[in-house]
Amino acid sequence: MAGLINIGLSGILGHQAALNTTGNNISNANTDGYSRQRVDFESSPGMRTGAGTIGTGVNISNIERITNEFVTQQVRTDTSLSSEQEALNTELSRLDNLLGGESTGLNSALNNFFSSLQSAAEDPSALPQRKLVLSEANELASRFQSLQTELRQQRDSVTGQMANAAKDVNSLIASVADLNTKISETPGLAQGEMPNNLLDQRDEKLRELSELVKINVSQADGQQVNVSLTGGQALVVGGRAASLDTVESQSDPNQLDFQLRTGNRVARVTEQIVGGTMGGLRTFQEQALEPAFDELGRVAIAVSEQVNHQHAIGMDLEGDLGGNLFTDINSEAVRLSRVTADSGNAPPQDATIGVEITDSNQLDGRSYQLRFGGNNGNNYELIDRTSGEVVSQGSLPSPLPAEIAQDGFNVQIEEGTFQQGDRFLIQPTKNAAANIGVEIEREQDLALASPIKAEADSGNAGNGVINQGTMLNVDNPLTNQRLDSFSQQGELNPPLMIRFSDTENYEILDASDPNNPQSFVPPQTGSFEPGRPNEIFTEDPTDPNYRGFQFAINGNPEANDTFLINYNGDGTSDNRNAQLLGGLGTKDTMNNGNQNFSEAYGGLVETVGVQSRQSNLDLEAGKALLEQSTNQEQSISGVNLDEEAGRLIQYQNAYSANARVMSVAQELFNTLLGTFQ
């Protein structure tokens, strides 16, 4: 009877455990990270008799946690991808709305400014029209500054998110290391008794970690796991966890570097932070946000340079030359602000390096690294930060200064001591949108007129006609010094007369005294082709006779015909420079003469828009992959309530049947006892 009782008892205990396990599955059906468990039965060792082996009941061989490591790893991978795309898409959408918004973008401010100049050209002496120009100029500068501020705030937000995410990473990897230790110390582990709940908790921590950064997980002894970044740097080794720190980048203080601290060892792992939220934020910063800074600054520089140049060669209401309308793009402070020394440079760190913008038409929106090498640090390489291409290299002269000429800008190395390995970040356009401002406060100071004029002598015998001239410069482009022609305020120095000696030759004279013009020493003469426009004066600043302006004479002048060129001192109603200023809005002055200001800014908006739309598609694809792998995991590890309910009935019936076995054994035992009474 004892054997039958033991058989029934083993069945009762075994199915009671099965009922408990099934009930636990049902109660944890909605618990994150829970994997369903299953009781595995095996027959107890049989009892040998002369007639054969008689069974002795049932044992529980294992309470198994139903998982598939391959599927679990796929879920982690897809989680990293989906989280990366979500973070990237969120920030790209914000940037796209900022740059392309009607009220936040730049296009309306650009259009309004140049429209106000065109309106002022209709009545250049009217103060209300001039006041509108200044108002729109201030609005344009304010819009540039506002966009720069918004970009800075988004950059601060991104770096803040990455710093917070690094703290979350540290918390999670510490939890994984702690769970590793608990799992390895679980009693019965050597006999195959798995701590299922601890394993579930660890897998859930690893899934949460994969939301932040892409990781590799490998099995270790004692059911532990090792966790590393994609480049192999270990985050968790057994029960030991590293620490992920964020520090200010040595090369660019506006960006973060990531360091992994393991004991006393510190390794830079910035390039290994890929995937997950942190990887998405890094991708956004490198591929969208920083280029947006550069491109916005490039447009600001182009607007400032082109408008300033045109305004400087104009004349205001009081007869003075125009000067800058917007802030000087090459002031000393601005030039020096375009270069950032690496904080890891060797002492004495006394270098003075600046960047001068030479031609905004050729300028692109790239950043560079200036790196010094050689035994004495005098060798240099200028490297494109995006492509890694060396765009210029050479050796510094002794003594300094030195200049590295590039398309659109020059790197000016003024003084300093350089050591091997010294690095400098060169950003020609990065902060230009923040630096732009309006230099003029009075409407009268707007230079809407041209400072030169020409007229034919009323007694000329021929039908030659002279145009009103084209201003080129008031400063020598080679030396940045004021040209002699405009060295005296409100005057042309000297006034000039063009006198034809015959129909095909002329001489340029000093007309300070129009009644007694004087030849220059040596004489300045030219040949003339009748019947077609002939340019008078050179446009080549290397020519000694370069005067900063050009005139054209057309028709058929006769001998002794004269044309007088003088300062336009009484030209308050002249609108020639206003028309040229207004025309800059549609003139192709960027990208080597292929785009105007609005088109260049539109290129930035379009680039970000394309990135945003592609990110939307990638996000949908990432979500679909994650949903697919999650569903696959749930089909394996998830709790199916209908299935568990069926098993509950199955185990309940088995429990009742085994109880009946014990009841029969008890009845037989009582019957046997009754035979001896």
Steps between C-alpha positions, in 0.01 A plus 500: 500500500790736579619486137160593362473784750844628403413481133185704555682742727772560239232569244320739732820689586616509139172630362466740790832650386366504144186678617711753690719559196198541273336735749823700516504524119143627501564758771808631314337512160544879489836522681770663282781260421332194650561172316248224544613196695424133455527202735684202349401162644699177506425157637649410836752214496311169484504226766636170372307181579526147384219570257653821363535868590211675668468879471527708815334824388615826346772760566539862384816506290500877437294816507604630162503864387385505138727730299702510180829683536523576129154660497578690821817643344302595188254691717791690656640585156163616368438696819828688448409575139148618582614718790776650285255591223247638747755733662634606159152558360389707798795738475490519120131589507572777747784635284292472183212694656740769621683560172201456271236676709342812354539692825833347611690452174715751314332536162237756594759721673730482196218583260374790714846654529577500130144608417546802728815594307314474173227724642759750622643516149173657383562804719852479646479834679182409694579440869198272566621260230849508643363434848322193367829372357668532840205332669513204262879483532465474877227238458724297270791514745263411783369201305854373442577542870172335602567198280850473645357515852244230419772279356710551812205411722441184300870415527484554876190279514673224305813507716282504813307198378823314428640583844182376669499188284858428608384507863220256413755274329709495817197408710404217265846348463539511879171310529614243242828448688310460829261250343796309356636460850165389645444252219843345536450464878156338473484167690446201273640673193757225459219245490326693224244677717470838327400820685234577242380828649855637522567399140183681392602810692843500338360459150262789561789721619695407188199589283471837675874552448463427129245783481781739592795356308577202281667221698648156453412230755700180542457208740753444777556237770247458778209614279647850500516728195760747380378822338704719265462787257514430129873578490574244768539726806357308795211645698445195723736213569344254740420688818707809409347801329683786327388864514406706194586867544431805282765771478543816297671422172863613487466610139154661518366623836146501359499122465529203733750218508424165665751329727478151645658465843599151614688516827790738439483462123319760288429449130338737251203321343315781320507323161361183662184676619274385218144381489234569760397844616860612551605388154202677344585822679865477392396438139269801510769723644769395254294466181229765541546749783867594458466531119196722561716734711758512220250558219303766688827678577606477138182678389551764771857561383392524135220747577730711718791500257299568184277767654791664685711517186221649292402741776860608557539608138182708517435853623264609778270803521778716637745421221716255695600149398281227641719275714361177646127446533546175693772399743849461354549129430877531542535701818784379720270346761296317236810371319644356820166349607505269198790299646485285815815355652487140620511499879755218484759704311845513652612809696544793465181513289582851380387470138305780334312368199209657315291440190440777246211466257626596155210408270160383622419390145760221528440425866351164597355394833771262611709488817865402513768383738842664490754249626870557565774240484868444435782512747460871564125519438544723196337263252126542462203326341158652443246216507134498399320374811220334303701306243835479679669631184818705533420816303826683567837424653837663536750648744480825694747771404730655751420753616122508499241615386380242248186457296327187371284604205182303427198556280312785662717541812853524634633346819728766649766369739620819662724381782557221748695191597387169348575148618453167331137390539356848556154532346268789421136491392439725200136607456478780241119532511382335825402804708446760228123513551555605861748772404289681241363839601409837347767769517287795381255681727402809293293482185719772344801268517353248258708518183240470227678721245813442296796728591610551138342667203598588148388750238588583146613850415217695339734608224596149387486460122454122495209287620700315765304415814644412842309291751475580869768253595538187710649517848742216577667592830591787722774293667779324316405127504868405529591719797160593650626860500284789375560574132646841418191581295288497818758609755333841550151497642233629264740536209646303212877529522556630240201566272574355157456610142505270198612692193509350152802590290327341201217258441705200614719630783445678827692627801395500867570836666501646851196730497549662839482819296251415222610806307862389504517116520844350551657181364612235747864400517542269321205580272195276520365425154276249332374389163136514398294290260217717362146370484514267800521534881858549617595445864698787646727419797613155605325256731829332590609612851862407420510772232664821632221701335221309677254760635216288641249584229433456131319701232397408150489734199292406201446665160739704292688775684687754300840654561505737801173356640520484880319316776524607865495251790445638848362430845118482514479739795159640418344167401258465789231371261735254335369142544767303318648335809154432644413308185822300522442427870146386432619288211728299729190314620474316169860518382696173501777586745546163675632155407726638229227712348237226484262605780358808664450541874147354509602203287800426720285514813237295318769238438552474876125468560472241225790296636350488848157429351635204302675370811177536696292319239755220474502478877122456498537204263786353705300542819202314354731224378671481839169476680383227263816296560468544876135399492586193296780384730296584812207296371736213427640522850151513649400193303783318673529660843174685543210375711198381300208517742287255302783248492572546869129461584496169313805380690343612824207264435741227389709525815191532719360175360834327548519631856150364571585165343813465711298590807263218401799262482587587859138457599493152347826413676346615828186288442711195415708555811186525714364181345824322573491614862140381528599143413703479819225614736 
